[in-house]
Amino acid sequence: MQTSSIQVLELKADTQGIVEGYASVWGVLDSHGDVVVKGAFQKSLSENKPVVMLWAHSQSQPVGKWLEIREDERGLYVRGKLNLNTQAGRDAFEHLKAEDITAFSIGYLVNENGSQVKNGVNYLLDVELAEISLVSLPSNPQARVTSVKNLNSAKPHTLREFETLLREAGNFSRKEAADISQKGFWVKADKEEISRLANRIAKLANNF
């Protein structure tokens, strides 16, 4: 399996351990002579295969899980959550906050006919994404974090931000978060369920 460090344009970390950024940026030449082409992960992502979050490509050190991985116009956007119940997850979080760790690196397999060499540059066209690591020494000198923010330091100002907060910090399901943020508690007929959800939101609000 090959690994490649890539440019991280944005990363956020909070007390719940949410991290986000770009695990790959289209058209960036790394020190291995590789360039990832837009669409290279499309097939892999469509198959919904597990992609693990590791510390420096070490299979013995998972540090969390990825909540969202998708391609956009910039590159491969990722959003994940560190497992703060483990020592490895807590260590990763502290390094992120201190900016000792400022980049991502991907581990992948090149599919058949999934690469093409032009003028000494290996263009990756179709790869199977296996893992995304937090790293301190990326092969790409541009693989640096430009911002680290605490979610708890900024209250949600829009319904979308509130819905995201419910999912990530409150551990509500996607449907629960969407129902509550868009329709309110009236969509829940069960009074006990309403009370339970309200108590969870009250605990979440105490963090601000």
C-alpha positions in Angstrom: 0.0 0.0 0.0 1.3 3.4 -0.9 1.1 6.5 1.2 1.0 10.1 0.2 1.0 13.3 2.3 -1.1 16.1 0.9 -2.1 19.7 1.5 -4.4 20.4 4.4 -6.1 23.7 3.9 -8.2 23.7 7.0 -8.5 21.7 10.2 -10.7 22.2 13.2 -10.3 20.6 16.6 -12.7 20.9 19.5 -13.1 19.5 23.0 -15.2 16.7 21.5 -12.3 15.9 19.1 -13.8 16.9 15.8 -11.2 17.4 13.1 -11.7 18.4 9.5 -9.8 19.5 6.4 -8.6 18.2 3.1 -6.9 14.8 2.9 -6.0 15.4 -0.7 -5.9 18.4 -3.0 -6.1 18.1 -6.7 -3.1 18.9 -8.9 -0.5 19.1 -6.1 2.8 17.4 -6.8 4.2 15.7 -3.7 7.7 14.5 -3.0 6.9 11.0 -4.4 6.3 12.5 -7.8 2.5 11.9 -7.5 -0.4 14.1 -8.5 -4.0 13.2 -7.5 -6.5 13.9 -10.2 -10.1 14.9 -9.4 -12.3 11.8 -9.4 -9.5 9.5 -8.3 -11.4 8.5 -5.1 -14.9 8.4 -6.7 -15.1 4.7 -7.2 -13.6 3.8 -3.9 -16.0 6.1 -2.0 -19.0 4.7 -3.9 -18.2 1.3 -2.6 -18.5 2.5 1.0 -15.4 0.6 2.2 -14.1 1.4 5.6 -11.4 4.1 5.8 -9.6 4.2 9.1 -8.0 7.1 10.9 -4.5 6.4 12.0 -1.5 8.0 13.6 1.3 8.3 11.1 0.2 5.2 9.1 0.6 2.9 12.1 -2.1 0.2 12.0 -1.6 -0.4 15.7 -2.5 3.2 16.5 -6.1 4.1 15.4 -7.0 7.5 16.8 -10.6 7.9 15.8 -13.1 7.5 13.0 -14.0 9.4 9.9 -17.6 10.8 9.9 -17.5 12.2 6.3 -15.3 11.7 3.3 -16.2 13.3 0.0 -14.7 14.8 -3.1 -15.4 18.5 -3.9 -13.9 21.1 -6.3 -10.8 21.5 -4.1 -10.0 18.0 -3.2 -10.9 15.2 -0.7 -12.7 16.8 2.2 -12.7 14.8 5.4 -14.4 15.3 8.8 -13.7 12.9 11.7 -13.8 12.5 15.4 -10.9 11.6 17.6 -11.5 8.8 20.2 -10.8 10.7 23.4 -11.4 7.6 25.4 -8.1 6.2 24.2 -4.6 7.4 25.0 -3.7 7.6 21.3 -6.8 9.7 20.6 -6.1 12.1 23.5 -2.4 12.4 22.5 -3.4 13.2 18.9 -5.9 15.8 20.1 -3.2 17.5 22.2 -0.8 17.6 19.3 -3.4 19.1 17.1 -4.2 21.9 19.6 -0.5 22.6 20.0 0.0 22.5 16.2 2.7 19.8 16.6 0.7 17.9 14.0 -0.4 20.0 11.1 -1.1 17.6 8.2 -2.9 14.6 6.8 -1.4 11.7 4.8 -3.4 9.1 2.8 -2.8 5.4 2.4 -4.1 3.8 -0.8 -3.8 1.1 -3.4 -3.7 2.0 -7.1 -6.3 0.2 -9.1 -5.6 -1.5 -12.4 -4.9 1.2 -15.0 -5.4 3.7 -12.2 -2.3 5.8 -12.9 -0.6 7.4 -15.8 2.9 8.8 -16.1 3.5 12.0 -18.1 6.8 13.9 -18.1 8.1 12.0 -15.1 4.9 12.8 -13.0 2.7 9.9 -11.9 -1.0 11.0 -12.1 -3.3 9.0 -9.9 -6.6 8.5 -11.7 -8.3 5.7 -9.7 -7.2 4.6 -6.3 -8.7 2.6 -3.4 -8.5 4.7 -0.3 -7.6 2.6 2.8 -6.6 5.1 5.5 -6.0 8.7 6.3 -3.4 9.5 8.9 -2.5 12.5 11.0 1.2 13.2 10.4 3.9 15.7 11.5 6.3 15.4 8.5 4.4 15.4 5.2 6.1 14.7 2.0 4.3 17.8 0.5 5.9 21.0 2.0 2.5 22.6 1.5 0.7 20.0 3.7 0.2 22.3 6.6 -2.8 23.4 8.7 -3.8 27.0 8.3 -6.3 27.1 11.2 -7.2 25.3 14.4 -10.5 26.2 16.0 -12.4 25.1 19.1 -16.1 24.3 18.3 -17.0 25.3 21.9 -15.6 28.7 21.4 -18.2 29.6 18.8 -21.9 29.2 19.3 -24.0 28.1 16.4 -25.6 31.0 14.5 -27.5 29.1 11.8 -29.8 26.1 11.6 -27.1 24.2 9.7 -24.5 25.0 12.4 -27.0 23.9 15.1 -27.8 20.7 13.3 -24.0 20.0 13.0 -23.5 20.7 16.7 -26.3 18.3 17.6 -24.7 15.5 15.5 -21.1 16.0 16.5 -21.1 17.3 20.1 -24.5 16.0 21.2 -24.3 12.6 19.4 -27.8 12.9 17.9 -28.5 10.9 14.8 -28.6 12.7 11.5 -32.4 12.4 11.4 -32.8 13.5 15.0 -30.6 16.6 14.4 -32.5 17.5 11.2 -35.9 17.1 12.8 -35.0 19.1 15.9 -33.2 21.9 14.1 -35.8 22.3 11.3 -39.1 21.4 12.9 -38.6 21.4 16.7 -39.8 18.9 19.3 -43.4 18.9 18.1 -42.5 16.2 15.5 -41.9 13.8 18.4 -45.2 12.4 19.7 -43.7 10.6 22.7 -43.4 12.9 25.7 -40.8 10.8 27.4 -38.7 10.9 24.2 -39.1 14.7 24.0 -37.9 15.0 27.6 -34.9 12.8 27.0 -33.9 14.8 23.9 -34.4 18.1 25.8 -32.2 16.9 28.6 -29.4 16.0 26.2 -29.6 19.5 24.6 -29.6 21.1 28.0 -26.3 19.3 28.8 -24.9 20.3 25.5 -25.8 24.0 26.2 -23.9 23.9 29.4 -20.7 23.6 27.4 -21.1 27.1 26.1 
